[in-house]
Amino acid sequence: MQSKQTHRFSLHMNRIPERLVPRKFALTTKVPDTKGCSKCCVSRNPYNGYKYLCGAMPAGIFLMQWYDPLNKFMLLKHFECSLPSPLNVFEMIITPDMEYPMICVSVKQAYQQNKLNLDLINMNSGASWFRSDELEDIDGSATVIPRRENLQVINVTQFDKDTILVCHD
């Protein structure tokens, strides 16, 4: 009889319910103002030590930076722009001469063999979004310019300032 009562009234105390855990000790937290985000990426700038969170929203892109005193991401920039659909690639590319990262949103095969072109969004300026250099690879004598299709990219990873790994089918 006693064993049945013990099982009936015992609670599993090995895990505290997430709603009772203080926010600063929670394993995951929601980032405010990111509802509707379809893709995101997080990266640390090795040149200045800042950590960035970037997300793709239906109407544009937001860039947040980690702020240690508050222990959360703070909004730096929000840009309204149109993104490729479907958005298969969304990765940060960090360079030593720019304060904020650039965002790679697609990868295309170049006209020359063994070269790829990255479509980048420059978060440092609001003027030009997509770098269009389609005619740079052509010698000028072509009458028909073939359209380059996006590659079926699986992953884009930056190893250092001048090395980027692109995995595709």
Rosetta blueprint (number, residue, H / E / L):
1 M L
2 Q H
3 S H
4 K H
5 Q H
6 T H
7 H H
8 R H
9 F H
10 S L
11 L L
12 H L
13 M L
14 N L
15 R L
16 I L
17 P L
18 E H
19 R H
20 L H
21 V L
22 P L
23 R H
24 K H
25 F H
26 A L
27 L L
28 T L
29 T L
30 K L
31 V L
32 P L
33 D L
34 T L
35 K L
36 G L
37 C L
38 S L
39 K E
40 C E
41 C E
42 V E
43 S E
44 R E
45 N L
46 P L
47 Y L
48 N L
49 G L
50 Y L
51 K E
52 Y E
53 L E
54 C E
55 G E
56 A E
57 M E
58 P L
59 A L
60 G E
61 I E
62 F E
63 L E
64 M E
65 Q E
66 W E
67 Y E
68 D L
69 P L
70 L L
71 N L
72 K E
73 F E
74 M E
75 L E
76 L E
77 K E
78 H E
79 F E
80 E E
81 C L
82 S L
83 L L
84 P L
85 S L
86 P L
87 L L
88 N L
89 V L
90 F L
91 E E
92 M E
93 I E
94 I L
95 T L
96 P L
97 D L
98 M L
99 E L
100 Y L
101 P L
102 M E
103 I E
104 C E
105 V E
106 S E
107 V E
108 K E
109 Q E
110 A L
111 Y L
112 Q L
113 Q L
114 N L
115 K L
116 L E
117 N E
118 L E
119 D E
120 L E
121 I E
122 N E
123 M L
124 N L
125 S L
126 G L
127 A L
128 S L
129 W L
130 F L
131 R L
132 S L
133 D L
134 E L
135 L L
136 E L
137 D L
138 I L
139 D L
140 G L
141 S L
142 A L
143 T L
144 V L
145 I L
146 P L
147 R L
148 R L
149 E L
150 N E
151 L L
152 Q L
153 V E
154 I E
155 N E
156 V E
157 T E
158 Q E
159 F E
160 D E
161 K L
162 D L
163 T E
164 I E
165 L E
166 V E
167 C E
168 H E
169 D L
